[in-house]
């Protein structure tokens, strides 16, 4: 996997965090719907995507707060 170095203003980083949180909500809702429908494969897919988004969001937050 290739690492990238990007530079953002604090405001831009906050925008990214907000966008990731919105995207995260969508994946979490989709996982709930898939769970309710008994679709295990989609639950796994959406849950994994949500987990990856949380990691990226938290890394950006740490950089903002650091």
N, C-alpha and C positions, 0 to 999 in steps of 0.2 A: 504494500500500500504506500502511495506517495504522500509525503507530508507537504503541506502548503503553509506559507507564512503570509498572513494578510494584516493590513493595518486599517483600523476603524477608529472614528472618534467615539467618545463615550456615548453620545446620542445615537450614533449608528449601531453600536453594539446593543443598546437598549432596544432599538427597533428590531434587531435580529432576535433578541430574547422574546419580545412580544410575539413576533411571527412564529417562533418555534413553539411557544405556549399555545397559540391558536391551533397550530398543526397537531400538537400533542393531544389537545382536547378531541380533535376529530378522530384520531387513531384510537384513543381510549373509548370514545363512544362507539366506534365501529367494532371494537373488541367486545364491548358489552352486548351489542346487537348480535354479533356472531355467536357469543356464548348463549344468548337467549334462544337462538335458532339451532343450537346444537352443532354448529359448524366449527369443529376443533381446529381444522387447518387454518381457517381465517382468524380464529382467536390467537393462534400462535403467531401468524404473520403480523397482525396488527399490534399485538403485545410486544413483539420484538422491535417493530418500528418505533413504538412509543418509548421503549427503553433506550434505544439509540438516540432518539431526540432528546430525552432527559439528560443523557451524558453530554451531548453537545451544548445544550442550554446551560447546564451547570458549569461547564468549562468557560463559557463566555461570561457567566455571572461572576465566576471566580476572578477572571481577568479584570472585570469592571470594579469589583470590590477590593482587589489586591492592590 
